[in-house]
Amino acid sequence: MSDQALRASVDLMRHRGLGPEAISVFEHYFEQLQAGAKGTIPEASIEPLGDIQTLREVQVSDEEARAALSKTAVVKLNGGLGTGMGMSGAKSALEVKDGLTFLDIIALQVLALRERWGVELPLVLMNSFRTSEESLKILAKYPDLPVDGLPLDFIQNAEPKLRPDDLMPVQWPDDPELEWCPPGHGDIYVSLVTSGVLDALLEKGIRYAFLSNSDNLGATCDPDVAAWMVEQGLPFVAEVCQRTKSDRKGGHLAVRKSDGRIVLRDTAMVAEGEERYFRDIKRHSTFNANNVWIDLEVLRERMTAKHGVLGLPIIVNHKNVDPADPGSPEVIQMESAMGTAIEVFEGSEAILVPRTRFRPVKTTNDLLVIRSDFFSLDDGYHVVAAVDGPEPYVDLDSAYRFVSGFEKRFPKGVPSMRDCTSLRVIGDPVFGRNVRCVGDVLIDGYRRVLDDAVLGELPVPATSPAARRGDVRTVDEHLKAILATLEPSPTAWTPLTEALGLVVARDVRSKVDLPSFDNSSMDGYAVRADSLSTAGDGSVRLRIVGEVAAGDDPSFTVGPGEAARIMTGAPIPEGADAVIAVEDTDGAATGEVECRMSVPRGRYVRPRGEDVSSGAVIVPAGEVVGARTIALLAACGHAVVEVHRRPHVVVLSTGTELVEPGKPLGPGQIHDSNSSMLWAAAVGAGASAEIQAAVGDSDADLLAALDDIVTRADVVITSGGVSMGAYDVVKSALRDKGIDFVKVAMQPGKPQGYGLLSGPAGKPVPLFALPGNPVSSFVSFEIFVRPALRRLMRLSPEKRRLRPATLISGVESFGGRRQFGRAVVSRSAEGTLVAVPVAGQGSHFVADLSRANALFVVPEDVTELVAGEVVDVLLLDKDA
C-alpha cells in the first residue's frame, strides 16, 4: 500500500507541474516516514552549544563590508498568510509602522543599504502562489528595486498532505487546495534550484545569500556578518540570540555528540517527555533567530552531488486537513526547517547577535508594540527603540487576537508605550486618540478608553506599620504576585454542550445562510403576487398545484394563476414570490382557493440569509458563550467552538481530624466541610473540579497525593496546615517545593501559601494553600483563587466589583488589616443597598457564613464603622 501511496503522491506532484528535484525530496522524506521516522532529537544525543562568536566582537573595515555586500543577495521567506492573526492574504502586506507594510520596510531597508554601500544587493522573495500577486503589487511602488537578470520572487514548492493510516494523499473536495501544503521553510534550498534563481544569482556574481522571515523586521542584511562570513570562509552561518523565559518555545542550536556538528532542534523535534530539557534556558542558553547566511556555490555543489536532496532532518507534523475545522480528517505534513541545514555543511558556525535582530510580529501583542512610539524607523529604515530599557510586555484579550478585532479597538491609533513596562487588557475596550500608558497598566472591564487618557498603575497607599511588620503583604500585593504567574488557559475545540460560560478564542463565522432557504413565516398559500393584483376589486381564485410542509423539498413550480398550500417554515416553491395568510382565503385544501386580498412581493417570505449570511462573523472573539450563543452557533452549523479551556481544579484538605461528610465522627473529629465548599466555589467560578480524599498530617502522605494530583490538575487548592502549628503539614511539606508561605494583612485569612508545582512535561500547576478555618478558607478563595481562575479562562472582570452599601449596624476592625466581614445585603425602598452584618464574624461560624450573601470590606486604616456609614461590599451571588 505504501508504494501505491507514494506513486499516487508523485503523480499528483507531476500533474501540478512540480520539478524532479522537489519530487526527489518528497520521495526521500516519504521513505523516512514509511520507516517510522519521528524526526526527534533526544537530549542524550546532544550537548549545549557552548561559546560562540559574538557580533559585537566582529571588526571589519568599510572596504571589507562593501566587498562582502557586493556578492550578497537578500532572500525573504514570504509565503505566510498570517492565519494565526486572522488574515487570509499575505501577512507581509499588513501595515506595521508609520503606514508602511512589512514589504515596504524591507524594500526601503534594501534601497538604503544600496545607497549607503554602493552595491547592487538584490532582493528576492520566496512566495507561495497565494502571496505572490499581492506582494509584487506592493514592491511595484519601488521601480529601482528589481535587478537586471533576476526576478523579484520565486514560488515555493508544494506537496500532498497524507492520510496517517495508509499515507495516501488526502482528498478534500470542499477545498481541493487544502489537499496541499508547503514542505516547510527548508524547501527554500530546493526552490532556489527548481526556480532557476540559484543559477541566476551565481551568474550575476552573487556568492552569498542572507535568508530570513519577512515578518522579522530586525533581520536586516548586516554587512559585518557578511564580511565575517567571507573572511572566515564559512559555508553556512546561523544567527542566535540570548534566550529568556519568553523564548522557551523557540528552537535552539546544540552540538551532536556523534560527530560534533551543530544541529537545530525545533519544538516539533523534541522527544516525548523531554520538554523540560528543551525549555531549560540555562542549559540551552540561546535560541535560533531563523536568520541564516549561506554560500551559494557550496549549496549548488551539494545539491548537484545529491541530485537535489540536501538531506535536512524530517519534521513530522500532525494536523487537520482544514486547519480551521478540527472535525476535518487528520493528516501528516512532512516538513523541514531552513535552519537545520547547519548540520549539512561541514564547517558551519553560529554567531550570537543582539536581540535587535529578532523583532518578529507573530501576534497582535507584537503588532501593538511595533506600531507604538516605543519604536521608530531610522534613516536606514531599521526598527530601533526610541527609549532605553526592555520592550513593554503586552497581553491583549482574545477580542484583539485577530487583526480585524485589533483594528476595530484601536481606530485612532495604538497608545503611547514609551513609558510603559507592561500592558494587560481584559475585556475589549475601544481605545481613543492619544492614549498614554505609564508603568504597569491593567485595564479590566472598561467599555472604552477616552481620548488623551493617561493609564498607569496607581501608587499603593502607604500602609500602617502593623501591616508591614515582618513579611506581611497587603491583599493587593499578594493578588498581584499570584496573577503575575498566570497565563490564560490554552484554547481547545469544545462541544457546544461543554462550552457554556467559556470565552470564545477566535471569531466564529457562519457555515450557512440563516435561513438557508426562502421560507414562509405564515400558514397560508405561496403565490405570485401579480396573480392577486386584482384582488382589491373582488376575490381571486387560484388553482392549488401542491402543498408544502416544513422539511419538504417541493419539486413543482407555482405559475401565474396558481397557488401552493404552505405551512410556517416550509420552503417557498419555485415561481412563488409571496404568501397570502390562510385567514385571508377560504382555506381550501384542494381544487381552487379563494383569495380575498392582494399581497406585495415578499409578503410573509423570510428570504435566505435574512438573519445571517454565510461567512459572516456570528460570535466575535472574547464573547462569553451563553445559552443564546449556543443557539446561534448550532443554527449556523457549528457543533464545536474554540474557547479558552476550562481549568480543572483539585481540592485537597489536610488533617487526621477530618471525616468525610455522612460518616460517623470519632473523638476529636469533624466533618470535612471545606472540600465541598471549595469544590462548589470553583465550579461556581466556571472551572471543573473534583475532591481528593483528605490526607493526614504526614509530609510523605501529602507529597504522594500531590504527585498524583498534578498529573490531572490545572489548579490545586489545599485547606489547612499553613499556620504555625506543629502539625501544619502543608507548610512543612511544601516550603522547599517552590511554594511561598506569607502573612497577608487581612482578616480573616492571614496565613496564605501560593506557588507553582511542576506537572507533566513541566507544565506549571498553581497551588493555593488556604487556611483551614471555613470562613478564612472561603474568603481566601473569593479574594485570591476566584480572580486567578477567571484569568485562566480570560473572563472579565477578574475581581468582583465593589458596590456601595449603607451599614445598618456598626462594626469594629483590626488596625492594619483589611477586614472582609460577612453581611446580608438587600435593596432599600429607595433602591440603595443596605448591609446587615451577620452575628457571628469569627472564622469558624459556618452557619452565619451560609446566611451571608456579601462580604463588606473595611480598609486597613479604619478600625471602626458606625451605623449609617457607607461601606464597599462584594455581592457573592452575582457573577461580577
Secondary structure, 3 states (H helix, E strand, C coil): CHHHHHHHHHHHHHHHCCCHHHHHHHHHHHHHHHCCCCCCECHHHEEECCCCEEHHHCCCCHHHHHHHHCCEEEEEECCCCCHHHCCCCCHHHCEEECCEEHHHHHHHHHHHHHHHHCCCCCEEEEECCCCHHHHHHHHCCCCCCCCCCCCCEEECCCEECECCCCCCECCCCCCHHHHEECCCHHHHHHHHHHCCHHHHHHHCCCCEEEEEECCECCCCCCHHHHHHHHHHCCCEEEEEEECCHHHCCCCEEEEECCCCCEEEECHHHECCCCHHHHCCCCCCCEEEEEEEEEEHHHHHHHHHHCCCCCCCCCEEEEEECCCCCCCCCEEEEEECCHHHHHHCCCCCEEEECCHHHCCECCCHHHHHHHHCCCEEECCCCCEEECCCCCCCEEECCHHHCCHHHHHHHCCCCCCEEEEEEEEEEECCCEECCCCEEEEEEEEECCCEECCCCEEECCCCCCCCHHHHCCCEECHHHHHHHHHCCCCCCCEEEEEHHHCCCCEECCCEECCCCECCCCEECCCEEEECHHHHCCHHHCCEEEEEEEEECCCCCCCCECCCCEEEEECCCCECCECCCEEEEHHHECCCCCCEEEECCCCCCCCCEECCCCCECCCCEEECCCCECCHHHHHHHHHCCCCEEEEECCCEEEEEEECCCEECCCCCCCCCCEECCHHHHHHHHHHHCCCEEEEEEEECCCHHHHHHHHHHHCCCCCEEEEECCCCCCCCCHHHHHHCCCCEEEEEECEECCCEEEEEEEECHHHCEEEEEEECCCHHHHHHHHHHHHHHHHHHHCCCCCCCCCCEEEEECCCEECCCCCEEEEEEEEEECCCCCEEEEECCCCCCCCHHHHHHCCEEEEECCCCCEECCCCEEEEEECCCCC
